[in-house]
Amino acid sequence: MDTPRVFYPGRRTLPKAATFWILAVLFLMLFFASAAASPLYPVYQARFGFSAATLTAVFAVYVLVLLATLLFFGTVSDYLGRLPVIVTALVFSMAGCAVFLAAHGVGALYLARSLQGIATGLASGPTGSALIDLQPPGSRRAPLVTSVFSTFGLALGALITSVLVQYAPAPTHLIWWALLAVFAAGIAAVLAMAEPGVRRPGALASLRPRVAVPRPARGTFAVAVPCIVSGWALGGLYLDADVVGAGVKVRPHRGGQDRCVPVNNDRVDEPVAAPARDILGGEAATPKHPSQETKEPK
């Protein structure tokens, strides 16, 4: 028997429209956090001295843990409610940020990325379902928001972290402190929401993995899968290409903080932040080594 939606009479809760957009932004920020680590991998590689193969494994562990979380916990919010699972996901994401802040070796990177994978896997299902519950009747807003915000979050995470790596002090700390603050505020906001779903028994039984595609949707699914896989694979390639291909060193930056710069090729003064470099002005924004400067004829 389903438990009716809980609106907590006697205490004020956020309006449905505000709840919808706050959950959408938190959904975006979870993907933002998952991409924020990519521009920092060269910094960690230079500090901890691990190989390119290890770096690729650190990059990939997030996806493997995310898929496992979706497989086992993808429907648990249908039984426990949307908001408790979303809060749990935000707590896992905060834990991942904290591990990144305290990282002193490659093991911490594996742990932090695993925690981020759990967070995104836990939040994806209940957030999407909550947005469907909260969207106006007859609207198709929720599927559009989840599709756009996931990709937009990944792009923003890579871009903004790249900017911080190139221009800000403490690149391995600043972004994680900022995300900790965002997720803490997000938990407070979710606790002020009314539960949009229902609760019912059977949570333990829901943990048994079941993979199936409804028969009427199988044709569309077969056509869509190659497009979806290739799109996400291309995004992963761009997130990973500059990371794995860059030889880097860490040198003091202004204020005594560290800055990551490459030592391969001839561009020894170009910070490793390719997305920021490309978007903020390409070659014109990149300082050159004195040996590359050409003297104007008098």
C-alpha positions as CSV (number, residue, x, y, z in Angstrom):
1,M,0.0,0.0,0.0
2,D,1.4,3.4,-1.0
3,T,2.0,6.0,1.6
4,P,0.5,9.3,0.4
5,R,2.7,12.3,-0.3
6,V,3.9,14.1,2.8
7,F,3.4,17.8,2.9
8,Y,4.2,18.4,6.5
9,P,1.2,20.4,7.7
10,G,2.3,22.9,10.4
11,R,5.6,23.6,8.8
12,R,6.3,25.7,5.7
13,T,7.8,24.0,2.7
14,L,9.1,25.4,-0.6
15,P,6.7,26.0,-3.5
16,K,6.5,23.4,-6.2
17,A,8.1,25.7,-8.8
18,A,11.0,26.5,-6.5
19,T,11.4,22.8,-5.6
20,F,11.5,21.9,-9.3
21,W,14.3,24.4,-10.2
22,I,16.4,23.8,-7.0
23,L,16.4,20.1,-7.7
24,A,17.3,20.8,-11.3
25,V,20.3,22.9,-10.3
26,L,21.4,20.3,-7.8
27,F,21.2,17.7,-10.6
28,L,23.4,20.0,-12.7
29,M,25.9,20.5,-9.9
30,L,26.3,16.8,-9.3
31,F,27.5,16.4,-12.9
32,F,29.5,19.6,-12.5
33,A,31.4,18.0,-9.6
34,S,31.9,14.8,-11.6
35,A,33.7,16.8,-14.4
36,A,35.6,19.1,-12.1
37,A,38.2,16.5,-11.4
38,S,39.3,16.2,-15.0
39,P,41.3,19.4,-15.4
40,L,43.0,18.6,-12.0
41,Y,44.3,15.2,-13.0
42,P,47.6,16.6,-14.4
43,V,48.2,18.4,-11.1
44,Y,47.6,15.2,-9.1
45,Q,49.7,13.2,-11.5
46,A,52.6,15.6,-11.1
47,R,52.3,15.5,-7.4
48,F,51.8,11.8,-6.8
49,G,53.9,10.5,-9.7
50,F,51.5,7.9,-11.1
51,S,51.5,6.6,-14.7
52,A,49.1,7.5,-17.5
53,A,47.5,4.1,-17.2
54,T,46.7,4.7,-13.6
55,L,45.4,8.2,-14.5
56,T,43.0,6.6,-17.0
57,A,41.9,4.1,-14.4
58,V,41.1,6.9,-12.0
59,F,39.1,8.6,-14.7
60,A,37.2,5.4,-15.5
61,V,36.4,4.2,-11.9
62,Y,33.7,6.9,-11.6
63,V,31.7,5.4,-14.5
64,L,32.0,1.9,-13.3
65,V,30.8,2.8,-9.8
66,L,28.0,5.0,-11.2
67,L,26.7,2.1,-13.4
68,A,26.8,-0.3,-10.5
69,T,24.9,2.2,-8.3
70,L,22.2,2.6,-11.0
71,L,21.9,-1.1,-11.4
72,F,21.3,-1.8,-7.7
73,F,19.8,1.4,-6.3
74,G,18.2,2.9,-9.4
75,T,14.6,2.3,-8.2
76,V,15.0,2.5,-4.5
77,S,13.4,6.0,-4.4
78,D,10.2,4.5,-5.6
79,Y,10.0,2.9,-2.1
80,L,11.9,5.3,0.2
81,G,10.8,8.5,-1.4
82,R,12.6,10.9,-3.6
83,L,14.1,13.4,-1.2
84,P,15.8,11.0,1.3
85,V,17.7,9.4,-1.6
86,I,18.6,12.8,-3.0
87,V,19.9,13.9,0.4
88,T,22.0,10.7,0.7
89,A,23.4,11.4,-2.7
90,L,24.4,14.9,-1.7
91,V,26.1,13.6,1.4
92,F,28.1,11.2,-0.7
93,S,29.1,14.0,-3.1
94,M,30.3,16.1,-0.1
95,A,32.3,13.1,1.1
96,G,33.9,12.9,-2.3
97,C,34.9,16.6,-2.2
98,A,36.3,16.2,1.3
99,V,38.5,13.2,0.1
100,F,39.8,15.3,-2.8
101,L,40.6,18.1,-0.3
102,A,42.6,15.7,1.9
103,A,44.2,13.6,-1.0
104,H,47.8,12.7,-0.5
105,G,48.0,9.7,-2.9
106,V,46.3,8.0,-5.8
107,G,44.3,5.8,-3.5
108,A,42.4,8.9,-2.3
109,L,41.6,9.8,-5.9
110,Y,40.1,6.3,-6.5
111,L,38.0,6.7,-3.3
112,A,36.9,10.3,-4.2
113,R,35.8,9.3,-7.7
114,S,34.0,6.3,-6.4
115,L,32.0,8.4,-3.9
116,Q,31.2,10.8,-6.8
117,G,30.0,7.9,-8.9
118,I,27.7,6.7,-6.0
119,A,26.4,10.2,-5.6
120,T,25.5,10.7,-9.3
121,G,24.1,7.2,-9.5
122,L,21.9,7.6,-6.4
123,A,20.6,11.1,-7.5
124,S,19.9,10.5,-11.2
125,G,16.8,8.4,-10.8
126,P,15.0,10.2,-7.9
127,T,15.8,13.6,-9.3
128,G,14.4,12.8,-12.7
129,S,11.4,11.2,-11.1
130,A,10.8,14.2,-8.8
131,L,11.0,16.6,-11.6
132,I,8.4,14.6,-13.5
133,D,6.2,14.7,-10.3
134,L,6.7,18.5,-10.0
135,Q,6.3,19.6,-13.6
136,P,3.1,21.3,-14.7
137,P,0.4,18.9,-15.9
138,G,0.9,18.0,-19.6
139,S,4.3,19.5,-19.7
140,R,7.5,17.8,-21.1
141,R,9.8,20.1,-19.1
142,A,11.3,17.5,-16.8
143,P,12.9,15.2,-19.6
144,L,14.2,18.3,-21.3
145,V,15.8,19.7,-18.1
146,T,17.4,16.4,-17.1
147,S,18.9,15.9,-20.6
148,V,20.2,19.5,-21.0
149,F,21.4,20.0,-17.4
150,S,23.4,16.8,-17.2
151,T,25.5,17.7,-20.3
152,F,25.6,21.4,-19.3
153,G,26.9,20.4,-15.9
154,L,29.7,18.4,-17.3
155,A,30.7,21.2,-19.6
156,L,30.6,23.9,-16.9
157,G,32.5,21.7,-14.5
158,A,35.4,21.2,-16.9
159,L,35.4,24.8,-18.1
160,I,35.2,26.5,-14.7
161,T,37.8,24.2,-13.0
162,S,40.1,24.8,-16.0
163,V,39.8,28.5,-15.4
164,L,40.6,28.0,-11.7
165,V,43.6,25.8,-12.6
166,Q,45.0,28.4,-14.9
167,Y,44.3,31.6,-13.0
168,A,43.4,30.9,-9.4
169,P,45.5,29.9,-6.4
170,A,45.1,26.5,-4.7
171,P,43.6,24.7,-7.7
172,T,43.2,21.4,-5.9
173,H,41.4,23.0,-3.0
174,L,39.3,26.0,-4.2
175,I,36.8,24.1,-6.3
176,W,36.2,21.4,-3.7
177,W,35.5,24.0,-1.0
178,A,33.1,25.8,-3.3
179,L,31.3,22.5,-4.1
180,L,31.1,21.6,-0.4
181,A,29.3,24.9,0.2
182,V,26.9,24.3,-2.7
183,F,26.0,20.8,-1.6
184,A,25.6,21.8,2.1
185,A,23.2,24.5,1.0
186,G,21.5,22.0,-1.3
187,I,20.9,19.6,1.6
188,A,19.3,22.4,3.6
189,A,17.1,23.3,0.7
190,V,16.0,19.7,0.1
191,L,15.1,19.3,3.8
192,A,12.7,22.3,3.3
193,M,10.9,20.6,0.5
194,A,7.7,18.6,0.5
195,E,8.1,15.0,-0.6
196,P,6.9,14.8,-4.3
197,G,6.8,11.0,-4.5
198,V,5.2,8.2,-2.5
199,R,6.6,5.7,-0.1
200,R,5.8,2.0,-0.1
201,P,7.2,-1.2,1.3
202,G,9.6,-3.4,-0.8
203,A,12.8,-1.3,-0.7
204,L,15.0,-4.4,-0.1
205,A,13.4,-6.4,-2.9
206,S,14.1,-3.4,-5.2
207,L,17.8,-3.9,-4.7
208,R,17.8,-7.0,-6.9
209,P,19.1,-6.0,-10.3
210,R,16.6,-6.1,-13.2
211,V,17.5,-5.0,-16.7
212,A,14.7,-4.9,-19.2
213,V,13.4,-2.7,-22.0
214,P,9.6,-2.6,-22.6
215,R,8.7,-4.3,-25.8
216,P,7.1,-1.3,-27.5
217,A,10.2,0.8,-26.9
218,R,12.8,-1.7,-28.1
219,G,13.0,-0.4,-31.6
220,T,13.5,3.2,-30.5
221,F,16.0,2.0,-27.9
222,A,18.1,0.1,-30.4
223,V,18.3,3.2,-32.7
224,A,19.0,5.6,-29.8
225,V,21.7,3.6,-28.0
226,P,24.5,4.1,-30.6
227,C,23.8,7.9,-30.7
228,I,23.8,8.2,-26.9
229,V,26.9,6.0,-26.4
230,S,28.9,7.9,-29.1
231,G,27.9,11.3,-27.7
232,W,29.0,10.5,-24.1
233,A,32.1,8.7,-25.5
234,L,33.1,11.9,-27.4
235,G,32.6,14.0,-24.2
236,G,34.8,11.6,-22.3
237,L,37.4,11.7,-25.0
238,Y,37.6,15.5,-24.8
239,L,37.7,15.5,-21.0
240,D,40.4,12.9,-21.0
241,A,42.5,13.7,-24.1
242,D,44.4,16.7,-22.8
243,V,44.8,15.1,-19.4
244,V,46.5,11.9,-20.6
245,G,48.5,13.6,-23.3
246,A,50.0,16.3,-21.2
247,G,53.4,16.0,-19.5
248,V,53.2,18.5,-16.5
249,K,55.1,19.9,-13.6
250,V,53.8,21.8,-10.6
251,R,55.6,25.1,-9.8
252,P,54.9,27.9,-7.3
253,H,52.3,30.4,-8.3
254,R,51.6,33.8,-6.9
255,G,50.9,33.8,-3.2
256,G,53.0,30.6,-2.7
257,Q,50.3,28.4,-4.3
258,D,50.9,25.8,-6.9
259,R,50.3,26.0,-10.6
260,C,50.3,23.2,-13.2
261,V,52.3,23.8,-16.4
262,P,53.3,21.3,-19.1
263,V,56.9,20.4,-19.8
264,N,56.4,18.5,-23.1
265,N,56.6,20.1,-26.5
266,D,58.0,23.6,-26.5
267,R,55.2,25.5,-24.7
268,V,56.7,25.4,-21.2
269,D,54.8,28.4,-19.9
270,E,51.3,27.3,-21.0
271,P,49.1,26.3,-18.1
272,V,47.3,23.0,-18.5
273,A,43.7,24.2,-18.8
274,A,42.9,23.5,-22.4
275,P,39.1,24.2,-22.2
276,A,39.7,27.6,-20.6
277,R,42.5,28.4,-23.0
278,D,40.4,27.6,-26.1
279,I,37.3,29.4,-25.0
280,L,39.0,32.5,-23.5
281,G,41.0,33.4,-26.5
282,G,43.0,30.5,-27.9
283,E,46.6,31.2,-28.8
284,A,46.3,34.9,-28.1
285,A,45.6,34.2,-24.4
286,T,48.6,31.9,-24.0
287,P,51.9,33.3,-22.8
288,K,54.9,32.1,-24.8
289,H,58.3,31.2,-23.7
290,P,61.0,33.8,-24.5
291,S,62.6,31.4,-27.0
292,Q,59.4,31.4,-29.0
293,E,59.2,35.2,-29.3
294,T,60.2,36.6,-32.7
295,K,62.0,39.9,-32.8
296,E,60.5,42.6,-35.1
297,P,63.0,43.9,-37.7
298,K,64.1,47.4,-36.9
